[in-house]
Amino acid sequence: MAHFDIIIPAYNGEKFLPLALESVIRQTYSDWRIILVNDGSSDETPAIGKVFQQRLGSKMLFISQENRGLSASRNIAMQHATAPLLALLDADDIWLPNRLETSRHCFEDERVGMSYGFVSLIDIDGNVLRTQNPQDQLEEGSISTAIYTRSVNLPCPTISFRRECIDNVGGFDEDLRASEDRDLWLRIALKYQVARIPEVVALYRVSSGSMSDDLDRMLRAQLKFVEKHRVSSGVSPAEHRLAVSSIYRQHAETLGQRRRYWVAFLHAVRALAIYRDTENLRVAVRSFVLLPRLLMAMSRRPH
């Protein structure tokens, strides 16, 4: 039995899946098994899976199913897991060679149920867009409130957790069409300590057409997550307001980057009205300053 089972869901992942799988093979820690789930792909993903299965033998389990979505694919993989530790990797992301080695040491503390690290964001060509600074996020230990209020970001390709966590809190919520990862992280963090790896251990690919591009869908799912855990997480009314305002502020920032200045301004004002702090004020002022760009763009349109 391997020490790590690596959960990889794949839907039409032919372009990047080989890079993800090779990044596992290059790990400095070698006691692992890949569980790859082909989620009803219509491209060459099944063929790629079979090639790697033949190459890796017992170090890879390849499962094919009809398209059921990301959460269901991860849950299927976890149902087949036998290792004491599970590690997540999506088909378009890449692990750095030390990913498993650094994660493994976190679980020497029996109180720890989950670990996370940091990422560099890359584009579809593999160019680095931005790298997280580990010193900007120091949360570890009991961090359920920070997860709920969105004060901490736990990148999926850096996440590992004990298999027993799934037995105790359940898997990914298949009714959530977004924020399903934060939902599971919170449920684990309510019962276990969370360890922090103070370094970059993965490359997270940002591509157009991803679920995060559907901002309205993301907004609804994030608000649903906040309401779902409003009671169970034990947060105060102020922390609930902070969570909701953080969602609107982050959407305002994204909308501004996409030049949807008016909607960005409305979201920023709403965030500030819900919870008044310097961060929400900063984004509201920034959104207001950007409004003239909208007016200029409108004035240039042919009448």
N, C-alpha and C positions, 0 to 999 in steps of 0.2 A: 504494500500500500504506500502510495506517495505521501509526502508531507504536505504538499500543496496540490489542490485541484484548481485549475485555471479555467474560469468561466468565460467563454467567448461566444456571444451570439453573433450571427452574421446574416444579413439580408442584402442580396445583390452587392456583395463586398469584394468582387473579383479584383478591383483595382488595388486595394490596400491590404486585403487579407494576408497575402503571402508575406508582406513586411511585418505584420503583427505576429504571425506565427514564427518567423525567423527571429524576431526579437525575444521570444520565449526560449528558443533553442540556444540563443547566445547568453543566457543567464549564467552568472558565476555560481549560483546555487542550482544544482541539477536534480534535486529530489522533487520532481513535479510530474503532473499528468495534465494534459489539455483535454477539456471537454468542449468540443466545438459543436454548436447547434446551428444547422442551416435552416433558417426560418422561411421556407417556401421561396427561395431565390429563383429567379428566372434567367440568371446569367451563368457564368462559369463557376460560381461558388461551390456547387456540389462536386465538380470535377477537381477543383483545388483541394477540397477537403479530403477526397479519396487519395490524391497523390501524397498528401502529408500523412494520412493515416497509414499508407503502405510504408512510407519512409520511417515513421516513428514507432510503429507497432503498438506495443502495450502502453506506451507513453502518450497515447492519444485515443480518446473515444469520440467517434463522429456520429452525430445524431441528425437525421433529417425529419422535418415535420411540415405540415401545411402552415401557411403564414398565420401567426398568432400574435405577433408583436414582441417588442423588446422584453417587457417584464415576464411574459409567459415563457420566452426562450430561456431567460436566465433561471427561472424557476424550474424548468425541465432539467437544465444542466445541474442545478443544485440537488435535485431529487436523485440524480445518478452519482453524486459526489460521495466519496468514502474517506477522503483525506481529512485530517483534523482542522486544516486551515484552507480557506477558499480565497482566491485572488481574482479580481475582475480586470478584464481587458476587452475593449470593443474592437471590432474588426478594422477600424480605420485609425487606431491609435498604436503607439509604439512604446515598448518598455526600454529603459536604459539597462545595461547589463547587470547593475547592482540592485534592481528592483526587488527581487525576492530575498536576496541576502539581507538587505537592510530591514525589510518587513519581518523576516523570521525572528530577529532578535527582540522585536517589540513584545512578542508573546511569551517571553521568558517570565514576565510578570503575569501571574495567574489571574489577576484582576482585570487585565486588558482583554476586551472582546473584539476590538476593531482598531486598525491603524490606518493612517493616511500620510501622504507626503505631498510633494509639489510638482508642478509640470511646467514645461515650456509649450506655449501655443504655437502650432505650425499651420501653414496653409496647405492647399491641396498638392503643392509641389514640394513640400517638406521644408520650406523656408521658415525660420523662426520669426514669429511676429512679436512675441513678448514672453518673458520668463518671470514666473512668480518669484518674489523675494521671500524666502522663509522667515525672515525677521519681521515681515509685515503681519504675520499670523502666528501667534504663539499658543493658541488654545490647545489644551490637552487635559486628560483626566475626566472630570465630570463636565461635559460640554453640551448637554442636551438643550439647555436654554439658548446657547449660542447657535446651535443648529436651527432651532425653531425660529429665532429672530433673524436668521440669515447673516449673523455676524461672523460666521466662519464658512469657508468654502472647502469642501472635501472632494477633490477631483476623482472621478470614477476610476481611471486607470491606475490610481495609487492606492485604492482601497483593498485591504485584506480583512477577513474576520474569521472567527472560529465557526466551524460548522454547527456547533451546539447553539450558537446564537439563533440560527434559523429554526432549530427545534423549539427554542423558547419564545421567539417573537414572531415567527412566520417569515415568509419570503416577500418578494416584491408585490405590491398591491396592483393587480392587473386591471382594476377599475380606474386607476389614475393614469391619464394619458401623458402626463409630464410630472416632474417632481417626485417620481416614484423612487428615485435613488435617495433623495433627502428624507423621504418618508421612512425608508428602511434604516438609514443612518440614525435617525431620531429614535426609533424604537429600540435599536441596539444600545444607543447611548443612554437611554433611560435605565438600563439594567447593568451596563458594563462601563468600565473605564475605556477611554480612547487614547491611543498613543500617537504621537506626532514624530514623523521622520523629518529632520530639519534639512532636507536637501531635495533637489529635483530628481525624480526617479522615472519620469515618463514624459512622452511627447503627446500632447492632446491636439488632434487635428480639428481645425475649424473650417467647415466647408459649407457652401451655399446649398440650400435644399434640405438641410438638417431640420430636426424637429424644433430646434431653438429659433429657426427662422419664422415660425408661426407664432408671432408674439401674442396675439389674442388668445390662442389656445394655451400658451404657456401661462398667461396671466390668470386665466380661469382655473387652471390646475394648481397653480401656486396658492391662490386664495382658498381653494378647496382643501389643500393640505393644511393651511393655517387653521381653518375651522375644524377640520377633522381632529386635530390634536390640541385644541384649545383647552380642554379639560384634562385629558390624560397626561399632558406634559407638565401640568402644575404651574403654568406661567401666570404671572400677575396681569391685571388689566393693562398696565403700562407696557409690559413686555409683549402682549398681544398687539397693542397699537404699534409698537416698534416693528413687529414682524410685518404687519400689513403695510406700514409706511415704507419699509425697506423694499417690498415688492414693487410698489409704485415708483419709488425713486430709481431703482435699477432699470425698470422699463423706460422711465423718462430718459435715462442716460443712453440706453440702446436706441430709442426712437430718435434722439438727437443725432446720434452717429449716422443714422439712416436718413437724415434730413427731413424727418417728419416733425417739424419744429412745433407746430401748433398742438398736436396730440402730446408731444413731449412736455410742453409747458403745462398742459392740463394735468398730466400725471404728476409732474413735479409739485404743482400747487396742492394737489390732493395729498401727496405724501407729507408736505409741510403742515397741512391742516390737521392731519391725523396725529402726527407726532412732531413736535417742534424741537429740532436740534440743529447743530451747526452743519451737519452733513446734508440734511434735507434743505436747509436754507441755501447752502452753496449751490446745489443742483437747481433749485428754483430760480435763483438769480442768474445762473448760467443759461437756463432755458429761456428766460426773459430776454437776455442779451442776444440770443440767437433769433428771436422773432423777426427782426428786420430782414434777415435773409429770406424768410418766407415771403414777406411783402415785396422784396425786390424780385424774387422769382415769379410771383404772380403778376407784377407789373410788366414783365418781359413777355408774357404770353400774348399771342395774337388775339385781337378782339374780333 
